[in-house]
Amino acid sequence: MASFFRRKKDKDAAAGSGETRKGGLDIEALAAAFPKAPGIPEAAPARTAPAREDEAAEAAAPPETPPHDRDGATEATLAAAVVEAAAPAVAVPPPAPPPALAPAPAPVTEPEPALPSSATRENPAAAPGKPGWRERLRGTGFARGLGGLFSRNPRLDDDLLDEVETALITADVGVTATTELVEQLRKRMKAREFADAAALLAALRAELVALLQPVSQPLAIDAAARPFVILTVGVNGVGKTTTIGKLAKRYKDEGHGLMLAAGDTFRAAAVAQLQAWGERNGVAVVAQGQNADAASVAFDALQAAKARGTDVLIADTAGRLHTQQGLMAELGKIRRVLGKIDPAAPHEVLMVIDGTTGQNALSQLRQFHAAVNVTGLVVTKLDGSAKGGVVFALAREFGIPIRYAGIGERPEDLRVFDAEAFVEALLPDELGRG
Ligand SMILES: Nc1nc2c(ncn2[C@@H]2O[C@H](COP(=O)(O)OP(=O)(O)OP(=O)(O)O)[C@@H](O)[C@H]2O)c(=O)[nH]1
C-alpha cells in the first residue's frame, strides 16, 4: 500500500500543479486500462483566454456602477435585449423603446414526459426508454474498477483490502479519503466484524453512501424569489452551457417560468448554443453578443426577468481557468452587479465540474469558491469517466451540495444527484454481479 502512494506522490511531483494536468494518475495507463465509452467526446482543452485590456483595472476597481447606468440603458432597452427564443440572431439592445414583451413561443420540439420535481429524489431505476444511472455508469472505467471487486467471490483478507484501495485510488477518490476508508475497514476486519468478503464490501458500500449523503441535497427553487437566480460558473468546456440547456428543459417541464442570460460572451458559439437550447424549450434568452460585458448581460437579464415576473433566471458565464485572477475577479463583479438589483441574488452559484478531470477538480473548486462562494455543484461527463470517484473527494473536502450529475449529452441526461442511486450504480449489491 505504502508503495502505491509513493509511486503516486512521485508522479504528482513530476506532473507539477499545472491546471491542464489531468489528476495525479498515469493517464495513458488508465486510458489503456479503461477504454473510453464510444461516442463520448474528449473534454475540451482548457482554453486560456487572452488577457483582456480591462482585466487588471476591473480587478482593482472600486464597486462598479451597474452596467445599466454605465451604458445608459433604459428600462425599455433592457426589455428589448430579451431575445425571444425564435429570434434568429443575437440581438443588441436597440435605442428605440421596444414593444411589450411577448410570451415565449411554444416549444418547438415534441413534448417529452414530465420529469419529477428537481427538489425531490429521483427513482434510480430507468424510466421507460430512459437509461438509468446504472446503465449510464456501468460501462465506465469508474464503475468497472469498483464494481470489479464484486464480480467474483474474493477471500476476506488483506489482499482484498489492497484491491479495494487500488480500485478507489484508480477511480480518483483521492488518497486521503481512500486511506480513511480502507483503514476503517481494516480495523473492522481485525475486530472480526465481517463474516466474509461480501460483508466487507457491503460495509464499503455503506461508507461510500455515508460520504455522499451530506452533499446529496437537491436544489430547491424558492418560489418567493421571482426570479430565483442561478449563476453557473466553471472552467472551460466542462459543460456549463449544455447543463443550462438541460436545466431549462427540466424547469420548464416542471412548470417554472424561465429566462436564460447568455453571459458567455467570450466563446463565439456560446450565445448561439444557448439560444438554440432556448428555442428548443421555448425559453427567452437575453443576449448582447460576443465580447459584451458579461456583468451587463446578467444585469439586463435580471432586470428583464424581474419586470416579467419570471420564476427562474439562469445565467451562463464564460469558462475560465481558476488560476486566471482577472477573469476570476470578473465573476465577483457579475455577482455584485446582480446583488445591486436583488441583494439575495444570485440565489445559487452553481459550479459545473467535469467528472473526468480527476483530482484537479479540487483546486478548481477551491479557487471558484474563494471568488464567488459556490453553493452547489453539477458533476458532468460521469458517463465517460474512469475518474468519477472525485465526487467522493469533493464531498469529503468541501461538503458543498452536489445538485446534479451529468451522465450524457442528451437533455434528459442530467439527474438530481442522489447518494444511494449513485453508489448503487457503481457497486452491485451482491457478489457475482459485475
Ligand atoms: N458525455 C457527456 N458529455 C457532456 C456532458 N455535459 C456536457 N457534455 C459535452 O461537453 C462538451 C462541452 O460542453 P459545453 O456546454 O459547451 O461546455 P462549456 O462549459 O459551456 O464550455 P465553455 O463555454 O467553452 O467554457 C459538449 O460537447 C457537451 O455535449 C455529460 O454529462 N456527458
PDBQT file of the ligand as one rigid body, heavy atoms in Angstrom, charges set to zero:
ROOT
HETATM    1  N1  LIG A 501     -20.641  12.687 -22.275  1.00  0.00    +0.000 N 
HETATM    2  C1  LIG A 501     -21.051  13.836 -21.770  1.00  0.00    +0.000 A 
HETATM    3  N2  LIG A 501     -20.781  14.997 -22.419  1.00  0.00    +0.000 NA
HETATM    4  C2  LIG A 501     -21.210  16.160 -21.884  1.00  0.00    +0.000 A 
HETATM    5  C3  LIG A 501     -21.912  16.192 -20.653  1.00  0.00    +0.000 A 
HETATM    6  N3  LIG A 501     -22.180  17.510 -20.372  1.00  0.00    +0.000 NA
HETATM    7  C4  LIG A 501     -21.663  18.227 -21.396  1.00  0.00    +0.000 A 
HETATM    8  N4  LIG A 501     -21.081  17.441 -22.308  1.00  0.00    +0.000 N 
HETATM    9  C5  LIG A 501     -20.380  17.821 -23.551  1.00  0.00    +0.000 C 
HETATM   10  O1  LIG A 501     -19.241  18.610 -23.226  1.00  0.00    +0.000 OA
HETATM   11  C6  LIG A 501     -18.928  19.494 -24.295  1.00  0.00    +0.000 C 
HETATM   12  C7  LIG A 501     -18.724  20.905 -23.762  1.00  0.00    +0.000 C 
HETATM   13  O2  LIG A 501     -19.966  21.385 -23.283  1.00  0.00    +0.000 OA
HETATM   14  P1  LIG A 501     -20.317  22.935 -23.197  1.00  0.00    +0.000 P 
HETATM   15  O3  LIG A 501     -21.668  23.025 -22.581  1.00  0.00    +0.000 OA
HETATM   16  O4  LIG A 501     -20.097  23.636 -24.482  1.00  0.00    +0.000 OA
HETATM   17  O5  LIG A 501     -19.217  23.419 -22.162  1.00  0.00    +0.000 OA
HETATM   18  P2  LIG A 501     -18.987  24.896 -21.556  1.00  0.00    +0.000 P 
HETATM   19  O6  LIG A 501     -18.551  24.688 -20.152  1.00  0.00    +0.000 OA
HETATM   20  O7  LIG A 501     -20.177  25.746 -21.748  1.00  0.00    +0.000 OA
HETATM   21  O8  LIG A 501     -17.788  25.375 -22.464  1.00  0.00    +0.000 OA
HETATM   22  P3  LIG A 501     -17.036  26.844 -22.471  1.00  0.00    +0.000 P 
HETATM   23  O9  LIG A 501     -18.089  27.838 -22.774  1.00  0.00    +0.000 OA
HETATM   24  O10 LIG A 501     -16.030  26.712 -23.542  1.00  0.00    +0.000 OA
HETATM   25  O11 LIG A 501     -16.429  27.013 -21.148  1.00  0.00    +0.000 OA
HETATM   26  C8  LIG A 501     -20.089  19.371 -25.283  1.00  0.00    +0.000 C 
HETATM   27  O12 LIG A 501     -19.686  18.523 -26.327  1.00  0.00    +0.000 OA
HETATM   28  C9  LIG A 501     -21.190  18.724 -24.451  1.00  0.00    +0.000 C 
HETATM   29  O13 LIG A 501     -22.094  17.964 -25.243  1.00  0.00    +0.000 OA
HETATM   30  C10 LIG A 501     -22.171  14.933 -19.966  1.00  0.00    +0.000 A 
HETATM   31  O14 LIG A 501     -22.758  14.850 -18.880  1.00  0.00    +0.000 OA
HETATM   32  N5  LIG A 501     -21.721  13.801 -20.589  1.00  0.00    +0.000 N 
ENDROOT
TORSDOF 0
